[in-house]
Amino acid sequence: MNLMQNLLFSLLILASTIPSSLAKGAFKKSLASSDFSNASNASSARHLLEDNDSRAKRRVDLVQGYMTNDDLERAMKEFVQRCSNISRMYSIGKSVNGVPLWVIEISDKPGEEETEPAFKYIGNVHGDEPVGRELLIFLANWLCDNHLKDPLATLIVENVHLHILPSMNPDGYSLGKRGNANNIDLNRDFPDQFVFLNDDEDSRQPETRAIMDWARDIRFTASATLHGGALVANYPWDGTRDKRTYYYGCPDDDTFQFMSSIYSHSHYNMSLSKEFPGGITNGAAWYPLYGGMQDWNYIHAGCFELTLEVSDDKWPNASELPIIWKYNKMSMLNLVASLVKTGVHGRIYSSGDGRPLPGFITVSGINYTVRAGKAFADYHRLLAPRDKYEVVATMPGYKSKNTTIWLDEGPVTLDFVLDPEGSIKGSILQNVYDCNCNSKSKLEFVQFFGGVHLEVYFVFIVILGFLCLLFQRRVKVKNRQAAGAKRTVVV
């Protein structure tokens, strides 16, 4: 009898070790060998534990110490009240069950459009991964407490518009399950470049539509979602054309590896991973998924997004949250700061009248286009540091310009002044020459200023106005100069 009890106890211990292997990508083989419909179902378990009765019972105890949705909303409102000079709170929509999707924006000018890059952090995409929502509140409070004391906090607050959505899936959190209230995995609900399953936007989940509308409303330069169940920084592409598992990089693969490495190497131990070299991985090389948010952001929103696995345990005991925050703190800060510490930034102007042009920026050899903003024609092009890049600015109706920059010593500010394709001198002076004057003195006055003198004065005024714009631009970026070797180029 004792022998049977010992055998049964050993089997139970052995069985308890199986879920941890599933959390670290043990589904790769089954995904590679099955058809897509089976792979789509299996991939819902990507690096995460499937819900089961024992897990649900354990979760009842684990929720102790975590914020409820009401607690989270209250904490966010208290934050913006305490830090009203650098923050605001707004909602991007509601969940299936009507819970507002609250966002905190942190900036020295929250709610104002500026020539600064925007970054978004999203937590709790999967309902049973609550660590991210807690870490994001830690992050917000640290920035508030230190933005006048710590240089990194000052850099972020004064040079970036940081948007924080602690919980994308409040219904799933309340239910203690991965999907939302409709049992849909929100990280499989976005339009996909390879699998056309989500073409009808109205059929998508309200949480998904809220993120898509948000990205259309705010021109995010980069973003990251916080997940749990592994310890790695994941980057596009997440899927492959043939549904097989292998490395499949996007056009900005070097830049994504660089961004992922910033997070990994700033982390306490992520870069020491034995499973993922350097603590980073290409999504498709781990195993393919379809309808994911990071690929959609890069393709449709012009936003460089990472999927960050920040905790081996999906739902650790709340007492472990302070140490998890300590391990991820510098990673979260350095990733946001990288928007102004690296890459090429600038504005596009018209040489005719000095007005901003919402043109396009491309880099030779990289099949990807970044669009300048409509209001200020500012652009922010993330690039991995290397010897040189050829940057090209284009705008319909204007002659394109290109120049070579070096990104081995920090960020570069590169402003483009584009020439119109046709001459506009005659039309500008037409009204002066058409003047019907009644006296000889008036006619002489008009003839004097209607000749070459007026052209000289006009050119002088345009040059003066353009110099004023450049002066304002230099004043605006003075804080970025502390972030790296600052170089300003105008072409």
Steps between C-alpha positions, in 0.01 A plus 500: 500500500780740588668416171186597306465828693862593428455420131186711477671792678794482257269506201323808634830683541603407148170624359539833677816573301331476159330845488829688544629351176185607321558856618830515314396407149460122512224532237746579223514146364126452489457834322760417239349164417129584501278686253414863566163443662656271757797730539273795563335319789826369638673835472254648745713324762814682392742508794197502732320253719158376395216565744407198711326434828814481712632820343169676567503392865857622538406833340236563768785524749732692266262790438565609856721808477419576135284798406144436391374698201343749740825522694691563178267779388522658844881477498517668158269783606702557816816505291383771259374704793834474677702554180265733313786716369641214289205270435144458384257206489270404215309199367546345155180293517332228701530124540226250411355542849521880487815555707685816384844447350681771694829654386747725682707739292825626654672804347606853589209609276240220525225519242688743275636409158874560479796406285583216740474122454218311669536161669228272635517220758213249515449247777259214571434410135426154630272500802702246695824700470458780755866583570514761224216710641676516835840585349352785297362665813843461659651668191258793503557572868878476465499755218280735702723473805827541311442721194673796668767289669614221270648592157337201329158589640549862393602392150187288457253751643637797305573330166245217459123469522460175694156335492426218745205259465537272805216265401386426147292206623327590829222245438746214458675606818175497697416157359851368560539378142718571198236632258253783541135468604426341161785253558702653213878523520556870433851435371350293216228749407688755283517507118783280381722524191500126435165371624191698403275412790425846640424718199165623636586760763148499644535129580804554720485527876436847650837491674673433167312779324590738782872433451471547123313830535753613762789436262323697227443792735853519643808451285700264723866454416540182706318289756514182705254258655573326830428128526587217738598136490857540368794740517587638156460800268312394186499691168340470148414320297272282708382289206634343183350462153497121510404467870828323578731588788819679401666842531304750292619856543319820395671778298620665824636179649826666612312777677265257674793290617660817633183606684451152644859493618454833678224342706674167550840635601348761733313220680638326806535161334302486171814513283641195683225274364611153397192452282517832312851624409541849635149489644335594169313307232336545164136404543482265203820327610338428837184385327256675267183675608247693291287803576761633742521861607871568446498412128186710447663801669807485278303453175200727552587750773865582425579390855791277605350266761659231717330219690671479840480190718587647839441215743553124484185453704184634343340578834762511776419571860441871554787508746736446204383810310753745655793279399355447148471879470860535616616253234302674219529864606808604302383299199168681490665840541783444252264373231295822517812716516640330189252704294712811555838338568520334158372532146445795270246772572398819324248697301422559133452854365414665170770727361229711338334635813660310790181316590514146645446217251344170619731302275659158515833368627666189362841345553684346208506121525208480746154446352308708753359854497450737792253785457557844648229651717232722351528787747876550523633263232720337763627145456677250725679216324637229729819340371766275647836677546744436216746683275263669259150518352367678195178681600253618237217754541214516249178696460257504205557817299854546630843381398631225727824544693739252653804516722731264687516492879712312753330350807800367687515789748142558605185653349495730200260786435448524124273769353411495130416807289328385181474702180170513306507321168383816313582871528255716695663844477262646240183411685624644829548850349197496272276710725761775530534542124124499452457802726295776325654821639345844447804723550850522363656485846312179584600352166866578560475353850355177366751481217785542748380227732356286220838449338803318617497681837182323608646162411806577710284608796278194465794261497645681801172461694476129412860441610442690823187299575677173429787594730245570775352153452844341524573700816178374658593148398839525670344636819249214496762226483739644759410227749574226247859615474570346840387162368788452257730664253267756345540584134264720300493484122290704256479397135 
